[in-house]
Amino acid sequence: MVPVSQAPQTALDGFCPVTLMERMAVNPADRAAWKKGDKRFGAIHNGRTYLFASAEQQQKFLANPDAYAPALSGCDPVLYAERGQLIDGKRAYGLVTPDKHIYLFADETSRSRFEQSPAGYSAAAQQAMA
């Protein structure tokens, strides 16, 4: 247990990554995929605090956190690949890829660059995480 005051930065603006991934798998346009997490159900993974909609969602995350957490702990994969910089991405510029990975970008320009060449940026992010 970590006191809230000592917990790392909250990922995904406090939205539940498990709900996001499960709902997006069924319907990528489902706005209900963005469900706020509950502070009673949290976990720390790779330097970020994740909040979950329920204890069940929390347990799913804990069983396989990399399946639900954003790539590079939410840092922008384009800025990492091009400059070697770990700059936090923003949920507003995020996307879920067809292969079920969450990527967050610092701005619209980074997201556009990723969308033009997703394989290269994804590979760089996956290699860094390995």
N, C-alpha and C positions, 0 to 999 in steps of 0.2 A: 504494500500500500504506500502511495506517495501522496502527501498533502497537496491539495489543489494548488496552493501557492507555489509549490515546488515542481509541479508537472511541466513537462515541455510544452511548447506551442501546440495549440489545438489544430489538428488537420481538418481540411475540407470545411472550414468555418463551422465545425461542430455537427455537420451532417453525417449520417450513418453510412459508411462505405459498403456494408453488407447489403443494406436495403437498396442502395444505388446499383450495385452490380447485379443483384438478383432481378430487380425490376427492369433494368436496361437490357438484360438478356432476353426478356420476353417482349419488350416494346421500347425501343430506343427513344421514342418521343414521349414516354410517360413522365409527366411532370411530378407525379407522386413519388418518383424514385428519390427525390430530394426530401428526405425525412430527417428532421432534427434529432440528434442523439440525446440521450439522457445522461446526466453527469453521474448517475448511480452505476452506469454500465460503461466503464472506460477501460482503455488499455494503452500502454506505451509500446510503440514499435518504431525502431530506427529513429529515435529522437523526436517523435511526434506523439501527441496524445490523440487517440481516436475515441469518439463517443458513439454509442450504439443505441438503437431504438428499444432494445430489450436484452435480457440476459441470454436468450437464445442466439441473437445476432452476435453478441459478444463472444459466445463460445465458438460459433462458426469462424469468426475472425481469428481467435486464439489458436484454433486448429490448423489454420493455413493463412497467416497474415499477409503474405506476399500476393495471394490471390485477390485480395481486397484493397490493399494499400496502394496509393498512387506510386507510379514509378519514380525512382530517385527521391523518395520521401516527399514528393510534391515539388521538387525543384524543376526548373525549366530545362527540358532535355536539349533544346536547341542551343541555349546559351552554354550548357555544359559541353555539348559536342563541338561547338565552334570556338569557344573561348576557354573552356575548362573551368567555368565559373558555376558555382552552386548558388543560384539565385532563386528564391521562392517563387513558385508559380501561384496564380490566383485561380480560385474556383470559377470565376466569371469567364476565364479564357480556357477552361478545361474541356477535355473530351474523353470519351470512352471509345477505344478502337475496336474494330470487329473481332480482334483476338482477345478481347476482354481485359485490356489494361487501361488504367486511368492515367492520363497525362495532364499536367497543369502547366500553364505558360505565363510568363511575366506580362505579356501584352499580346494584342491582336497580331502584330507583326511576327512574333515568334510562332504563334499558332499557325499562321498562314504558311510560314516556311516549312513547318512540320508537315502540314497537309500536302505540300508539293512534293515532299520526299520522306514519307513516314518510315520506310524501311531503314534508311540510313540512321535517322535519329533514334528510332526504336532500338536498333542494334547497339548503338553507343550507350544508351541508357541501360539496356539489359547487361551489357558487358561490365559497366561500372557497378551494377548491383551484385553481379556475381563475384 
